[in-house]
Amino acid sequence: MVRFTVLASGSKGNSTVVSGGRTRILVDAGLSCRELFRRMKLAGEEPETLNAIVITHEHSDHVGGLAVTARKLGIPVYFTEGTHRAWMRWLTPRRQMTYAQWLERCRRQAAERQAEADTARDAGETDEADLPAESGPVSPGPASPTMGRMDAAEPITEAADPGPATEQASTPVLSRREDPTWLPAVEYFQAGQPFEIGDIAVSPFTIPHDAADPVGFVFRSEGVRMGFATDLGYIPPNVKAQLTGVDLLLLESNHDLEMLRDGPYPWSVKQRVLSRVGHLSNEAASEFLQNGYDGQAAYVILAHLSESNNLPELARVTAERALSGRASLLANRLLLAAQHEFLSGIYF
């Protein structure tokens, strides 16, 4: 049996359970662990049966409850490497400095070490053989090609690039309890390279969004194909190709263009949402459903609706108009995923 259950969809948290055979996958963990478990139980999904978590991208509404949920269940998390690194940087406290400040700190530390050695020599506490080989201040060492091209005003983030080995050695090692990025297991995948988790085949594909390495998915189990595409500014050819021949299509319908333009967001945020790495509008989703979609899915689920810049009725009417020529008893039953309540499981 194959089941698809949307637990939450929207800017405040996203999470879906995909079940096939004996395998259960959680797609994103954008709610708190407690809320995820509560909704799963209400939806008839047992959290203890989850086998893995797969992540589309590192934005907080998709990973907010990730670490606690994975630790609680002791299950692996599947990321692209870029998404994992971005998630770790987001969780790790960082202190920025310019390249000039970093260089000055390295020189100061080297001078301090040399001064300590000179003091020990003058006091007769150290044999000559134990002294450092350098007699003058120690430089921070040759810069890497990338570091060599850095402007003196360009900030360095210590968590992302800890610098020389001397600094790494002084960084305290956190315990599992203290490390916010610790996970029971991490598995990497790459867009365009299918893989399997138990009884579910996963085909990840690149999507255009302002994240490190965002992806959508097609899940396949027992002959059923389920397409998953949210958080994308437009639908490029590779996404259209992936969403061909699916039995279930979950597609973003984030905002109404007029509501967004007249809405409360700052202009900079509006520009981001409207950009080609932002979010899909009702109109863009409708255009795809009318002209780029093959009409084969038994279910079409509109997802990631904005609470500030959209209305469920607007999203539904716009999509229904696009699907009007393809309505049938067996295909294109239109559903809307919500932010504050789960969408009952769809069975195949």
C-alpha positions in Angstrom: 0.0 0.0 0.0 1.2 3.5 -0.9 0.1 6.5 1.2 0.8 10.3 0.9 0.0 12.5 4.0 0.7 16.2 4.1 1.1 17.2 7.7 1.7 20.9 7.1 2.4 23.2 4.2 3.1 26.9 4.3 5.6 29.5 5.3 5.4 28.5 9.0 6.3 24.8 8.5 6.3 22.0 5.9 6.3 18.3 6.4 4.8 15.3 4.5 4.9 11.5 5.1 5.4 9.2 2.1 4.7 5.5 2.8 5.3 2.6 0.4 5.6 -1.1 1.3 7.4 -1.3 4.6 9.1 2.1 4.4 8.0 5.4 5.8 9.8 8.7 4.8 9.3 12.1 6.3 9.8 14.8 3.7 11.1 17.9 5.5 10.6 18.6 9.2 9.5 22.2 9.4 7.4 21.8 12.5 8.6 21.2 16.1 9.1 17.6 16.9 6.1 17.6 19.3 3.8 19.1 16.7 5.0 16.7 14.1 4.3 13.7 16.3 0.9 15.2 17.3 -0.2 15.6 13.7 1.2 12.2 12.6 -0.9 10.5 15.3 -4.0 12.4 14.4 -3.5 11.5 10.8 -3.0 7.8 11.6 0.7 7.8 11.1 3.0 6.4 13.8 6.2 8.4 14.3 8.1 5.3 15.5 7.6 3.7 12.0 9.6 6.4 10.2 12.7 5.1 8.5 14.3 8.3 7.3 14.0 12.1 6.8 14.7 13.7 3.4 15.2 17.4 3.1 14.4 19.6 0.1 16.4 22.7 1.3 17.7 24.4 4.5 15.1 27.2 5.0 13.7 27.2 8.5 10.2 26.3 7.5 11.5 23.0 6.2 14.1 22.1 8.9 12.9 23.8 12.1 12.3 20.5 13.9 14.8 18.4 12.0 17.5 17.8 14.6 15.2 17.0 17.5 13.0 14.7 15.4 15.9 12.7 14.0 17.5 12.3 17.4 14.3 11.3 19.0 13.7 8.6 16.4 17.3 7.7 15.8 16.9 7.8 12.0 19.1 9.0 9.2 18.7 12.3 7.4 19.2 12.6 3.6 20.5 15.9 2.3 22.5 17.1 -0.7 25.9 18.0 0.6 25.3 21.7 -0.1 22.1 21.7 1.9 23.7 19.9 4.8 26.6 22.4 5.0 24.1 25.4 4.8 22.0 23.8 7.6 25.0 23.4 9.8 26.1 27.0 9.2 22.6 28.2 10.1 22.6 26.3 13.4 26.2 27.1 14.4 26.9 30.4 16.1 29.3 32.5 14.0 31.5 35.4 14.6 32.6 37.4 11.6 35.9 39.3 11.0 37.6 40.8 8.0 40.6 39.2 6.4 42.8 42.0 7.8 41.5 41.3 11.3 42.1 37.6 10.9 45.6 38.2 9.7 46.4 40.5 12.5 45.1 38.1 15.1 47.2 35.3 13.7 50.3 37.5 13.8 49.5 38.5 17.4 49.1 34.9 18.5 52.4 34.0 16.8 54.2 36.9 18.5 52.8 35.8 21.9 54.0 32.3 21.4 57.4 33.5 20.4 57.5 35.8 23.5 56.7 32.9 25.7 59.5 30.9 24.2 62.0 33.8 24.6 61.0 34.2 28.3 61.5 30.5 28.9 65.0 30.6 27.2 66.0 33.6 29.3 64.9 31.8 32.5 66.8 28.7 31.5 63.7 26.6 31.7 63.9 25.2 28.2 66.7 23.4 26.4 67.8 24.8 23.0 66.6 21.7 21.2 63.0 22.3 22.5 62.8 25.8 21.1 60.7 26.7 18.0 62.7 26.6 14.7 61.7 30.1 13.8 63.6 32.9 15.5 61.3 35.7 14.4 57.5 36.2 14.5 55.7 33.3 12.9 53.5 34.2 9.9 50.1 32.7 9.6 51.3 30.5 6.8 50.8 30.6 3.1 47.2 31.6 2.2 45.2 29.3 0.0 44.4 30.5 -3.5 40.9 31.5 -2.4 42.1 33.3 0.7 44.8 35.1 -1.3 42.1 36.7 -3.5 40.1 38.0 -0.5 39.6 41.7 0.0 40.8 43.0 3.3 37.3 44.2 4.1 35.6 40.8 3.2 34.2 39.1 6.3 35.4 35.7 7.3 32.9 33.4 9.1 34.8 31.3 11.6 32.3 28.5 11.8 32.4 28.0 8.0 36.2 28.5 7.6 38.0 28.0 10.9 41.3 29.2 9.4 44.7 27.9 10.4 45.4 24.7 12.4 46.3 26.6 15.5 42.8 28.1 15.7 41.2 24.7 15.0 43.1 23.2 17.9 41.8 25.8 20.3 38.1 25.3 19.3 36.3 23.3 22.0 34.8 20.0 20.9 31.1 19.9 21.7 29.4 16.9 23.1 26.4 15.5 21.3 24.1 17.2 23.8 25.7 20.5 23.2 26.1 20.3 19.4 23.0 21.5 17.6 24.0 19.9 14.3 24.5 16.4 15.6 22.4 13.8 13.9 22.2 10.0 14.3 23.3 9.5 10.7 23.7 11.7 7.5 23.4 10.4 4.0 24.2 12.5 0.9 22.5 12.4 -2.4 22.8 14.5 -5.6 20.2 16.0 -7.8 19.7 13.9 -10.9 21.0 10.7 -9.3 18.1 8.4 -8.1 18.5 6.3 -4.9 16.4 4.1 -2.7 15.3 4.1 0.9 13.9 0.7 1.6 10.8 0.1 -0.6 10.7 3.7 -1.9 12.8 4.9 -4.9 13.6 8.6 -4.8 14.5 10.7 -7.8 15.7 14.2 -6.7 15.8 17.0 -9.2 17.1 20.6 -9.1 14.6 23.4 -8.6 15.1 27.2 -8.9 15.0 28.7 -5.3 17.2 30.9 -3.2 18.8 28.2 -1.2 22.1 26.4 -1.3 21.1 23.3 -3.3 17.3 23.0 -3.4 15.6 19.9 -4.8 12.2 18.5 -5.6 11.4 14.8 -5.6 9.6 12.0 -7.4 8.9 9.1 -5.1 8.0 5.7 -6.6 6.7 2.6 -4.8 4.6 -0.3 -5.9 4.3 1.3 -9.4 2.9 4.6 -8.0 4.8 7.8 -8.8 4.4 10.9 -6.6 5.8 14.3 -7.7 6.8 16.8 -5.0 7.7 20.4 -6.2 7.4 23.4 -3.9 9.6 26.5 -3.3 10.5 27.3 -6.9 10.4 30.6 -8.7 9.4 29.1 -12.0 9.1 25.7 -13.7 12.1 25.0 -15.9 12.2 22.2 -18.5 13.9 19.7 -16.1 11.1 20.0 -13.6 8.4 19.6 -16.3 10.1 16.4 -17.4 10.3 15.0 -13.9 6.6 15.7 -13.3 5.4 13.8 -16.4 3.5 10.6 -15.7 3.0 11.0 -12.0 0.0 9.6 -10.2 0.0 12.4 -7.6 1.3 15.9 -8.0 2.0 18.2 -5.1 2.7 21.7 -6.6 3.3 25.1 -5.1 0.7 27.7 -5.5 2.1 30.3 -3.1 0.6 33.7 -3.8 -1.9 35.8 -5.8 0.1 38.4 -7.7 -2.2 41.3 -6.8 -2.4 40.3 -3.1 1.4 40.1 -3.0 1.9 43.5 -4.6 -0.7 45.2 -2.4 0.2 43.2 0.7 2.2 43.9 3.9 5.6 42.6 2.9 8.5 45.0 2.4 9.3 45.6 -1.2 12.6 43.7 -0.9 10.7 40.6 0.2 8.1 41.0 -2.5 11.0 41.2 -5.1 12.4 38.0 -3.6 9.1 36.1 -3.8 8.4 37.3 -7.3 11.9 36.4 -8.6 12.9 33.4 -10.5 14.3 31.9 -7.3 11.3 32.8 -5.2 7.9 31.2 -5.1 5.4 30.0 -7.6 2.3 32.2 -8.0 -1.3 30.9 -8.5 -1.0 32.2 -12.1 2.3 30.4 -12.7 1.0 27.1 -11.3 -2.1 27.5 -13.4 -0.1 28.1 -16.6 1.9 24.9 -15.9 -1.3 22.9 -15.3 -2.8 24.2 -18.5 0.2 24.0 -20.8 3.1 22.1 -19.3 1.4 19.3 -17.4 0.3 16.0 -19.0 -2.9 15.7 -17.0 -2.2 12.1 -15.8 -2.2 12.5 -12.0 -5.2 11.1 -10.0 -4.6 13.9 -7.4 -3.3 17.4 -7.7 -2.4 19.0 -4.4 -1.8 22.8 -4.2 0.8 23.5 -1.5 2.7 26.2 0.3 -0.1 28.7 0.1 0.8 32.1 1.7 -1.4 33.2 4.6 -0.6 36.8 3.9 -0.7 36.9 0.1 -3.2 34.2 -1.0 -6.6 32.8 -0.3 -7.4 29.1 -0.7 -10.4 30.0 -2.8 -8.3 32.0 -5.2 -5.7 29.2 -5.5 -8.5 26.7 -6.1 -10.4 28.7 -8.7 -7.2 29.5 -10.6 -6.2 25.9 -10.8 -9.7 24.6 -11.5 -9.8 26.9 -14.5 -6.6 25.5 -15.8 -7.7 21.9 -15.3 -11.3 22.4 -16.6 -10.5 20.8 -19.9 -9.0 17.7 -18.3 -11.5 16.9 -15.6 -12.5 13.2 -15.4 -13.6 10.7 -12.8 -10.2 9.2 -12.5 -7.8 12.1 -12.7 -7.0 15.6 -11.4 -9.0 15.6 -8.2 -7.9 18.9 -6.8 -6.9 19.2 -3.1 -5.4 22.0 -1.0 -2.7 21.5 1.7 -3.0 23.7 4.7 -0.7 25.2 7.3 -2.5 24.5 10.5 -4.1 21.1 9.8 -3.0 17.9 8.1 -4.5 16.7 4.8 -5.9 13.2 5.2 -3.8 10.5 3.7 -4.2 9.7 0.1 -4.1 5.9 -0.6 -3.1 4.0 -3.8 
